[in-house]
Amino acid sequence: MSKSKYPCVYKDKKGNIYYQVELGVNKNTGKRIQKMGRKDDQGKPFKTFKQCHDYVISLKNKYAESKGIFANGIELNYFINKYYVPHYKSKVQESTYKTRIHQIKIIKEYFIGTKIEDISVRVCEIFKTKLLNNPKYSQSYSAMIYGTFRQILDYAVTLDFVYENISKKTKPIPKGKVNVPYWTLEEFEKVISTFCIDVFYEHMCFVMLWLYFNTGIRVGEGQALTWDKINFKDQNLTINSTIDLKSPSQYKIKNKTKTESGNRIISLDDTTINILKEWHETQKAHGVDNFVISYCGKPLGRNTIARIIDRHSKLAEVKKIQAKGLRHSHVSYLINHFNADILTVSNRLGHSSPEITLKHYSHLWPNRDRILANKMTNVIKFKTSEKSLYEFNGNQAIKNN
């Protein structure tokens, strides 16, 4: 080891330049914070003593600006288990947490033994590449995993474990285009015609599909919908709850929707009101008077909804869709048959802004340009001159022609 003229900067026997610096005392552990390294945040080795010295200065500045908090020796997995998971679980619905915990597990497995301070831009880029090259993951799923990773580091910044989220120096993984299959009005008419509403169970299935197609409510919102949320007089329904359903007998109604803007009132047409009135009377005749989509007084499960869609799409000989495809079907219905504007659709779906609606459903507005072009026809009035109004002195060949 040989010293340089710069404090804390050295060269080893192999000629590699490195730094070794003490930053202070970790307020979380009471231990001295010592850092040593041969590479910058981009994962590149130092070429000169001056370059290494500048990096040491930046480290000291970061430590000072972070009010003396620095994640020295803390592994990412420890932080995830002790801080991030409890935080995340407390702010989302149980169903969302169950979905996201699998992504967190993937991150933990990849970063076993990795300290937060050792996560550099290069480490982040390699992680991105690994995700995209994994045949088990679609690009959309890889984007979700990397997005979760960035959120974890964001929370580390919030708790002052690190000065900055180093992953923000990398670009997020594009989700790619995800097309959710949906039914057109003609396809929905074929499906809805396969039910015999004289049969109690089939009557419920009919109402379930009708309600989802004509309101665009989320699957969980429909499962949680009770009759007190239906206003027959004002012809609307109130959406302000969702459900955590483990089994038909084990569920919890939550008085909140997926997002704050999901709390909304949806206007209902006369046909839907009449269908719901008839179904309500039929339900009561069978001793059921709680959940709208129910035949036994208990909420309908997602798997049951999927089976109903599968069974009747086959009977109608139309493509099979997911339950969430009914929400897409509703948007397509509003746009293609009523030329609904983006703000109306956004409010009906419970999105926080029209931008969110366009992000997910822009492909369902395929004819917007055609509608505009049709309106432009014959708007501009003109009559061309019978002779030229000026003498042309340009290209002789053009002039002669």
N, C-alpha and C positions, 0 to 999 in steps of 0.2 A: 504494500500500500504506500502511495506517495501523496503528499498534500499538494494542493494548488494554492494560488494566492488568494483564492476565494474561501471564506469560512464555510465549513460543512461540505465542501466539494473535494473529492479524491479520485485517484486512479489506481486500479488494482494491478496485480502482477501481469495480467494479460492485456493491460492497456485500456481496459474498459473504464469509462468515467461514471461515477456514481455519487450520490449524496447520502449523508447521514445527519439527521437534524433532530433536535429535541424541541417540540412545539409548546409544551406546557404540561398541565395536569388534567387528566380526564375527569370531569365533574361527576360522571356516572360511576366510575370505578375507583377514583382516587389515585390511579397509577399515572406515572409519567408517560407522556405521549412521544414516542420516538418513531421516526419514519426513515426508511432506507429504500433506495430504489435506483435503478439504472435506466428507467424509461419514463417518458412524459405521459400525459393523459391519452395521447394518441397511440401509445404502445411503441413509440420509436425511441431507440437508444440515443443518448446524448452524444453529439459529435464534438462539442467543445466545452471547456470549463465554464465559459461565459453562459452558454446555453443552459447548463446544469444549474449555475448560480441563479439565473433568472427564474428557473422553475422553483428553486428553494424559496426565493422571495415571494413567489405567488402562493406557495404553500403557507407561508407565515401570514400573508395577508388574508388568506381564506380562513385560517384559524382565528385571527383577530376579529374578522368580520362576523364569524359564527359565534361570537361571544364566548369563546373558549371551549366550545363543544366540538368534539371530533371523534368519529367512530373508529377508534383504534383497537384492533383485535376482535371486534364484534363480527361474528359470522352472519351472513345474510339469512340463513335458515333460523338462527336464534331470533333475529329481529322479526322475521315473518311469524314464527310461532308465538312469541311473547307479546308482540305489539300489533302487527298488521292484521292477522286473522281475527283476533277479538274485536278490533276496530271495524273491520269490514263486515263481520257477521252482525254487528249491532245496527248497521245503517241500511241493510238491504233485506228483502224478503227471503224467507227460508228457501224457496225454490230457486231464487237467483244465487244464493250462497252455495247450494248444492251443485249447481252447474259450474260456478267459478272455482270451487275448491279443487276440482280436477286439474284446472289450469295451474293453480298454485302448486299443486303436487308436482307437476312437470317441471316447474321452475326450481323447486326445492331439490329435486333429484339431480338436475343439471348443475346446480351451484353448491353441491355438498362440499363442505370444508372451505368455501370461498369467503373471505372477509369482505365486508362492504367497501373498505378502503382500497381493495385490490381490483374492484370492478372499474375497468377503464373503457374508453371508447372502443378500443380493439376487442376487448372481451365481449362487449355488447354486439358488435358487428358479427363476431364469430357465432354468438348465440342466435342471432337472426338467421344466419346462413344455415345453421344446423336445423332450425325449425322449418325453413323453406325446403330443405333437401330431405326432410323426413317424409317418406311415402305414406305414413299413417295420418298425416295432417294435411288438410286442405289449406289453401292460401288464406282463406277467411279465418280458419281456426288458428293458424299460425299468427295472424294479425291480432287475434284476441289474446293469445298467450303473451305475445310481446307487449301488448297494451297493458296487461295486468302487471307485467314486470316493471314497466315504467311507472305505474300507479304505486307499486310497492316502494320504489325509490323516491317517489314524490312524498310519500308519507314519512320516509326516513328524513327528508329535508324538513318537513313540518315539525317533527319531534327533535330537530337539531342534532340528529346523529351524523349528518353529513351537510356540507355547505351547499352543494349543488347536486342536481340529478344529472349525472354524467350521461345517462342514456338519452337525454334530450338533445345531445350533440349528434345523435344518429337520427335518421329518418324512420318514421313508423312504417310497418309493413302495410302496404295497401290491401284493403279487404278483398278487392276484386269484385267483379259483378256477380251478385247472387240473385238468380231468378227464382222466385217462389211460385210454383204452379198455382193457378187459380182458375175458377170457373167463369166463363162468360155467362151472360143472361140466358142464352139458349141452352147452355149446358146445365145451368142451375134448374131451368124449367123441366128438363128431362129427369134430373135427379129427384126433384120435389114431387114429380108425378108417379114415383115408384112407391109412395106410401099409401097405406089404407088407414085413414084417421079414425075409422070405426074401431080399430084395435088400439087399446089404451097405450101400449108401449110405442107403437108406431106413430101414434098421435104426438107423443112426447118428442120422438125423433124428428118428426116433421117440424114442430115448433122450434126445436133447437137449431136446426139448419136455417130455418126462415129468419130467426132472430139474429143469428150471426151474420148472415148474408145482407140483411137489411139495416143493420146498425153499425157494423164494423167494430164491435166491441172485442176486446182481447178475450182469449179463451178463459183465463182465470176470472175475468170480470163477469163473464156469462155464468160460470160455475157458482159464483158467489151471489148472483142476482136473486133477490127475494121479492115477493109481491108488494111489499111496502114501498119499493123503489119504483113501482109502475104507477103513473098518474094518468088514469083513464080520462079524467075531466080535461086536463090540459094537454093530453096526448103526448106524453114524454116519459122518459125513464131516467133515473138518476144513477150515475156511476160514481161511487165513492168508496168502494171496497173491493177486495180480492180475497182469494182463499189459499190457505196452506193445507193441502189435502194429502194425507198419507194413506187413507183408506176411507170408504164410505162412512165408517163409524168413527174415524179418527181424523178430525179436521179442525181448522181454526179460521174464523172469519176475521180478516184484518181491515180495520176502518181506514184504509189508505190504498191508493192505486200504485201502479208501477212507478209513476212519476207524479209530482205535485200537480202538474197540468192535466193529469189523467182524470182528476175530479171534474166532472162535467155533466150537463144535462143534454140528452139527445132527443130531438123531436121525432115523433112516430107518425107514420101515415095512417090513413083510415083503415086500409086493409090489414096492416099489422095490428092495430088496436082491436079490430074485430076478431082476428085470429087469437090474440092473447085473451080476450074476454071469454071466448068459447072454450079455450084450453083451461082457463082458471075454473070455470064451472065444472068441466070434466074432472079436473083434479080433485075438487072438493067432493064430488060424488064418489070418489075413490078414497076419501079420507086423507088427501094430501093438500096442504095449504101453507107451504113455507117457501121452498126454493121453486123458482119458475121452471128451471130445467130439471125436473125430477119426476119419477113415477112411484117413489117409495118414501118420500119425505127426507131423503138424504141427497147430497150433491152428487152430480154425475162426474165420474172420473175421466181423466184425459184419454186413457186407453179405451174406455167405452166410446167416447166421442170419435176416436180414430177408427174403431171397428165399424161404427155406424156409417161413417163417410166411405170407408172401404167397401162395405157391403152394397150400399146403394149406388156408388159410382159404377160398380160392376153391373148391377141390374140396369142402370141407365145407359151402360156402354159409353161412359165418358171417362176421361183420365182421372186417376186417383190424385187427391191433393191432401196436404196436411191440414190440421185444424186451423193453423194460422193462415192458411191459404184462403180461408173464408173472409178474413180481414182484407186481403188483397182483392178478393172478388168484389167486395163492397166498394172499394175505391174505384175499380174498373167500371163498375155499374154506375157510380155517380158521374164519372168523367165521360164515358162513352154514350150514355143515354140522357144525361141532364146537363152536360157541359159545365159541371160544377167547377167553381173557381178554387184556387189553391187554399185560400184562407178558410173557406167553408169546410173543405175536406179536412184541413188541419185541425180545426176546432172540433169537428165531429169525431175525429180519431183520438183527440186528447193529447196532441203533440204540443210541445212548448213553443214551437215556432213553425212557420211555413217552410223554413229551410230544412227542418228535420223531415217533413213530409216529402219534399222534393228529393232529399237524399235517398229515401227508401222507395219512393213510388214514381220517380220521374219517368220511368220506362212505360208507365201506364197512360202517359199523355202523348201518345205517338202522333195524334192528328192535330195537335195545336197549331203547327205551322200550316197545315192544309186548310184549316178553318180560317186562318188569317189570310191566306192566299185567295181563298174564295171570296172573302169580303173585299179584296182589292180589285176584283174584276170590274171593269168599266167605271171605276171611280174617277180616273183622270180623263178629262175631256180634251180632245185636240183635233185639229185638221191640218194636215201638212200643206205647205205652199205648192202651187202648181208649177212654179219655176224657181230657179236658184236666185237668191237675193244678193249674192255677191259673186265677184269674178275669181275663179280658182286659179292660182299660179303655181301650184305644186307639181308633182310628178306628171310628166307629159302623157304617160300611158293611162293613168287614172283619169286625166283630163279628157282624153279622146274617148274613153269609154263612157 
